[in-house]
């Protein structure tokens, strides 16, 4: 039974081999039309944003805003997310990454105060909101800010 399984007729077509003579159906210009910019070697076609020499849209639109080169990105962790560590846990960047709360590539972490803090947790992060620090200290823990 299994040896009789096959794709439906017409489901698998042979690849067209261009420029292989008149019997191939793609002789002479090989399906690329007559004269023009894209007639020669593959890979030299015009890019998708090319508009035929007209000033491209990306250059016609005004530039806005700027990129702050001194910006520091922070990964966000809420106090409620730390429940999975349990009571009296020591929580640092490696522990957060191990539990999947931050990416390993995260260089800086900020603690926010949403949720309930675990009992007696010692937390080391780069930044923390006032509400997060208050919740952790209220639960008998401490927050240490890294440089």
C-alpha positions as CSV (number, residue, x, y, z in Angstrom):
1,X,0.0,0.0,0.0
2,X,2.6,2.5,1.0
3,X,4.7,1.7,-2.0
4,X,1.9,3.0,-4.2
5,X,1.8,6.5,-2.7
6,X,2.8,9.2,-5.1
7,X,2.2,12.9,-5.6
8,X,-0.9,13.7,-7.7
9,X,-0.2,14.1,-11.4
10,X,1.0,17.6,-12.2
11,X,1.9,18.4,-8.5
12,X,5.6,18.2,-9.2
13,X,6.9,19.9,-12.3
14,X,10.4,19.8,-13.6
15,X,12.5,23.0,-13.3
16,X,12.8,25.0,-16.5
17,X,16.4,25.1,-17.6
18,X,16.9,28.4,-19.4
19,X,19.1,28.9,-22.5
20,X,19.4,25.1,-23.3
21,X,18.3,25.2,-26.9
22,X,15.1,25.6,-28.8
23,X,13.6,22.4,-27.4
24,X,13.7,23.8,-23.9
25,X,11.0,26.4,-24.5
26,X,13.4,29.0,-23.2
27,X,15.7,29.5,-26.0
28,X,17.4,32.7,-27.2
29,X,16.5,35.3,-24.5
30,X,15.8,32.6,-21.9
31,X,12.5,34.1,-20.8
32,X,14.0,37.5,-19.9
33,X,12.5,39.5,-22.7
34,X,14.3,41.5,-25.3
35,X,16.6,44.5,-24.6
36,X,16.7,46.2,-21.3
37,X,18.5,46.5,-18.0
38,X,17.5,43.1,-16.6
39,X,18.5,41.1,-19.7
40,X,21.9,40.0,-18.5
41,X,23.4,38.1,-15.6
42,X,21.2,37.3,-12.7
43,X,21.6,39.3,-9.5
44,X,22.0,42.6,-11.3
45,X,18.3,43.3,-11.5
46,X,17.1,46.7,-10.2
47,X,16.2,46.8,-6.5
48,X,12.6,46.8,-5.4
49,X,12.8,50.5,-4.4
50,X,14.1,51.6,-7.7
51,X,11.7,54.0,-9.5
52,X,13.1,54.2,-12.9
53,X,15.4,57.2,-12.3
54,X,12.6,59.2,-10.7
55,X,13.6,60.7,-7.3
56,X,12.8,57.7,-4.9
57,X,10.1,58.1,-2.3
58,X,12.6,57.6,0.6
59,X,14.5,60.6,-0.6
60,X,11.4,62.7,-1.3
61,X,10.1,62.4,2.2
62,X,11.3,64.8,5.0
63,X,13.7,63.5,7.6
64,X,12.3,63.7,11.2
65,X,13.7,63.1,14.7
66,X,17.1,61.9,15.7
67,X,18.7,58.9,17.4
68,X,20.2,59.5,20.8
69,X,23.6,57.8,20.8
70,X,23.7,57.9,24.6
71,X,20.4,56.0,25.1
72,X,20.6,53.1,27.5
73,X,18.0,50.3,27.0
74,X,16.7,48.5,30.1
75,X,15.0,45.1,30.3
76,X,11.9,45.4,32.5
77,X,11.2,43.0,35.3
78,X,8.2,43.4,37.6
79,X,8.3,42.5,41.3
80,X,5.4,40.1,40.8
81,X,7.6,38.1,38.3
82,X,10.1,37.3,41.0
83,X,7.5,35.1,42.8
84,X,8.9,32.1,40.9
85,X,12.2,32.4,42.9
86,X,10.5,31.8,46.2
87,X,11.3,33.2,49.6
88,X,14.8,34.4,50.7
89,X,16.2,34.1,47.2
90,X,19.3,35.9,45.9
91,X,18.3,37.4,42.5
92,X,20.9,38.8,40.1
93,X,21.2,39.1,36.3
94,X,22.3,35.5,35.9
95,X,19.4,34.2,37.9
96,X,16.9,36.3,36.0
97,X,18.4,35.0,32.7
98,X,18.2,31.4,33.9
99,X,14.5,31.8,34.7
100,X,13.9,33.4,31.3
101,X,12.8,36.8,32.6
102,X,15.6,38.6,30.7
103,X,17.7,37.8,27.6
104,X,21.2,36.8,28.3
105,X,22.4,39.7,26.2
106,X,20.5,42.1,28.5
107,X,23.1,44.5,29.8
108,X,20.8,46.5,32.1
109,X,17.7,45.6,34.1
110,X,15.1,47.8,35.7
111,X,12.8,46.6,38.5
112,X,9.2,47.9,38.5
113,X,6.6,47.6,41.2
114,X,3.7,45.6,39.7
115,X,2.7,42.6,41.7
116,X,3.7,41.3,45.2
117,X,7.3,40.9,46.2
118,X,8.6,37.6,47.5
119,X,9.6,37.3,51.2
120,X,13.2,38.2,52.1
121,X,14.5,38.5,48.5
122,X,17.9,40.1,47.9
123,X,17.8,41.7,44.5
124,X,20.6,43.2,42.5
125,X,19.6,45.3,39.4
126,X,20.7,48.4,37.7
127,X,17.6,50.5,38.4
128,X,14.4,50.2,40.4
129,X,11.3,52.3,40.8
130,X,10.4,53.7,44.3
131,X,7.3,51.5,44.5
132,X,9.4,48.4,43.7
133,X,11.9,49.2,46.4
134,X,9.1,49.9,48.9
135,X,7.4,46.5,48.1
136,X,10.6,44.5,48.4
137,X,11.7,46.2,51.6
138,X,8.1,45.8,53.0
139,X,8.4,42.0,52.4
140,X,11.7,41.9,54.3
141,X,14.0,42.0,51.3
142,X,16.6,44.4,49.9
143,X,17.4,46.0,46.6
144,X,21.0,46.7,45.6
145,X,21.6,49.0,42.6
146,X,24.5,48.0,40.3
147,X,26.6,50.7,38.7
